[in-house]
């Protein structure tokens, strides 16, 4: 009896936490992956910034200890194209209980120089997305709902746009995701939102005492607003980075909250990572601060990557 009650309570908590997130379909679930040396996963405007083909693989496991909790895997890569442009792609697979989504995103970015002596640059980008969303009924009990006869799935194309301004150590990035409305074909129009647009602002500052200093501190903020129901979240982040010539090590922390609940964080997440030669590794652990805390040990995010095929650009806008 106790076991059955725990299962019911856990299922209810998962359901209550999943329902507000339904408007996030057709995108990679965004937690702290962008802080793992991979801002391109968040914004197409970062495509082509750097001297390498940057390849990153991320595995995200939410709410460890809860059965059928959300899991996400992604593979991303971006590369400079010519002296002032970049291209990139993201492949992802996401599951949340019996709901599954997988998709791909292809991006193009162009970078402009405002003042090369002051390191001022402006970038803009466009992404094409193709997402398949599916409700898997394989584990459903047909005796409880005779209307369940087959899997429900829908494929939806969409677009993202992104802009990025850089001035020395300061950066500000604005994105609009899922510009087009969702096509209702196989889902309930009364409960399933068709407006999936979300707006993201990411800004921060990389500070060193001087150019020769091997220590850097980077405070940043990430805000996301969902047009359909007016929800919004904020991440407050701080990273500390130690350089060893071209290698580096970092540690930091992120604090996420709903904007109408400033004093009630969704999670607090320490992070750490390193880049050694062409290899990158990053890890983040998120301590859940809501009702799920009693049933889950937290959320884990692991990122591994490699930089390939170094090439030098004639334009500092891609440095």
N, C-alpha and C positions, 0 to 999 in steps of 0.2 A: 504493500500500500504506500509506504513512504517513498519507494522508488518511483512509483507511478505519479505521485504528487510532485516529486522533483522534476520529472520529465514534463509534466503539464506546465509547471511554473517556468521552467527554462524555455519551453516552446513559446509561451506567452511573451516572455521578455524579448526573445528573438523577434517575434512577430511585431511587437510594439516598436522595436528599434528599427526594423526593416521598413515598416510602412511609411515613415517620414522620408525615407531615402529613395522612394520609388521614382522620383523625378530625376535621379542621377543615372538612369539607364542611358545607354548609348555613349558611354564614356568610360575611361579607366577610373575606378574608384580612387579618389585622391586623398591619401593620408600624408605620410612624411616622405614619400619616394623622391619628391623633387629636391629634398635637402641632401640626397645621397649623390652629389656631383652629377645630377641629371635633371636640370631644369627644363630640358627639351621635352621630357615626359609630360610636363604641365603646359608648356607653351611652344608653339611652332616657331616663334620669333627667335629662339635660340639656335635654330638649325644652322650649322656651318660656322659657328663661333668656336674657334680653336684650330689647331694645326694638325689634327688627327681625324681619322674616322673613329668616332666615339661610339662604342658598343656597350650597352648596359642591359643586364638581365636582372629582374627583380621578382622575388617571391614574397607575398604578403599573406599571412595567416592571422585572421582576426579571432578574438575571443577563444583562445586555446582552452580546451576542456569542454566546450559545448559542441554537441553533435551537429553536423551539417552547418557549422558556422561559415561565414564568408571566407573564400580563398581567391586570390588573384595572382596570376603570373603574367609578366610582360617582357617583351624583348624590344629594345629600341636602338636605333643607330642614326647618326646624322653626320654629314660631311660637307665641307666647303665645295662650292661649285663656281669655278672662276675665281675672281678676286673679291667679289662683293656679294655673293649669294650663297645659299646653302639649301640642301635637301635632306629629308629624313623620313623615317617610317617608324611606326609603333605597331606591334602585334600584341594582342592581349586575350586572355581567357579568364573569365570571372564566374564564380558559382556562389550562390547564396541559398542553401537548402535545395529546393527543387527548381529554382530559377537559375538559368544559365545564360550567359552572354559571352560572345566572342566577337572580335572585330579587328579592323586594321585602319590605320591612319597614315596618309601620305601628305607631307608638308613641303612647302617651298617658302623660303625667306630671302629677303633682300636687305642689305645693310648699307646705310648712308653715313657719310662723314659730315658732321656739322662743323667741328673744329679739331683738326688732327693734333694741334699743339696743346689743346686743353683736354684731349681724349674724350670728345663729345661725339656720340653716335646715336643714330635712330634706325630702328629695324622694324619692318612690318612683314607679316606672313599670312598665308592662307593654307588651310588643311582640308582635305577631303576624307570623310570618314565613312566606313561601311560597317554596320553592326548587325549581328543576328541575335535576337532575344528569344529565349525559348523557355517554356514551362514544361518540365519533364514529369510525366505522370507515372513513371515506371514503378515508383514506390507507393503510389496512392492506393487506397482500398476502394475498388469500384462499388462495393456494396454500400458504402456510405454516400456515394453520389453517382447515381446512374447516368448523369449527364456527362461524366468524364469518359470519353471514348478514344481520344487521341491526344498526342502532344500538340501544344499550341506554340507556334513560332512565327516570327516576323523579322524580315530583313529591311533595314532602313538606312538610306544614305543621308549624310548631313555634312555641314561645313563648320569650321572654326576659323576665327581670325585672331591675330595677335599683334601687339605692338610692344616695342622695348626701347627705352631711353637709357643711355649710359653716359655718365659724366665722372671720369676718374673712378673712384671707388663706389660711387652711388649708382644704383640702378632702380628702374621702375618699369613694371611690366603689366599691361592690361590686355585681357583676353575675353572674347565672347565665344562660348561653346554652344554647339547644337543650335545654329541659327534658325534652321527650318523646324516647323512643327512636326510632330510625329504623326505617321499615317495610321489611322485606326482601321484595322482589317480583321484581326482575330482576337481582339481583347475587348473587355467591357468598357464602353465609352463613359459610363456613369462613374467608374472608379479609377480608370487609368488616365492620367493627365497626358495631353498631347503637346503641351508647351514645356519643352525641356531646356530652354535657354538658361544658361548660368553665366555669371560675370565673375571674373577673377582678377584681383589686384595683388601683385607680388612686388615688394620693394624692400631694399635693404642697403647697407653700407659696409664696405670692406675697409677696415682701418688698420694701418700699420704706423708705427712711430716714425719710420722713414723707409726709403726704398731698400735699404740694406737689412732692415730688421727681419728676423726669421719668425716673428710672432704676429699673428693677425687675429682680430676679433671682428665678427660679422653678425650684428643684430639684424633681424629681418621680420617682416610681417606679411602674412598671406590672408586675404579676405575672399570669401566666395559667397555669392548671392544667387538664390534660385528664384527665377521670375514666377514660376507657377504658384507657389504658396508663400512666397516672401521670406522663407527661411534664409538665414545667413550665419556663417561661421567665421571665426578668426583664429589664426595660428600666430603665436608670439614665439619667435625663435632666437636662439643665440648659439653661435658656433665659435670655437676657439681652435685656431689652426697653427701648427708648427711646421715650418719649412726646413728641408734639408736639401738644398740646391733645387732640383726639380721634383724631388719627392716631398710628401707632406703627410702629416697625421692630424686628426682633428677629434674633438669631442664637443658635445653640445647638448641642448635640451630644447624641447618644443612643448608648448602649452596651448591646447585647443579648447575653445568654448563656443557655445551658441551666443550670439550677440545680445540676446535678451536675458542671458544667464551668465553674466560676467564672472561671478564668484563661484560658479559651479562648473568646473572644467569637465569636458568629455573624457580627456585623458591628459596625462603628463608623460612625455617620452624622452628619456635620455638616448643619446646616439653617439656612435664612434665610428671611425673608419680610417683608411690610409690609402695612399697611392704610392706604389713602389715600382719605379720604372714604368712599364706600360700597363701594369696590373692595378686594378682598383677593387677595394672591398669596403662595404659599409654595412652597419647593423644598427637597427633602432628597436627598442623595446618600449611599448606603450602601456602604462599602467592605467587601466580603465577606472574611472571615477564615478560611474553610475551604478544602477541596480545589478548589472551583470557581474560586478566585482566579486560577489559571493559565489559565483559559479564558474568563473573563468580566471585563468592565471595571467591573462593579458594578450597583447597583440605583438607579433614579431614581423619585422620587415628586414629582409636580407637583399643586398644588391652586390653583384659582382660585375666586373667589366674589364675591358681591354681597349687600349688605344692603338690603332693600326695606321700604317702608311703615312708617316709624317710628311707634310707639305707646307711650304712657306708661302704666304700671301704677300702681294705687294701693297695691300691695303690694311692699315692697322684696325679697321673696323671689324675684322674677323679674328683679332688677337684675343 
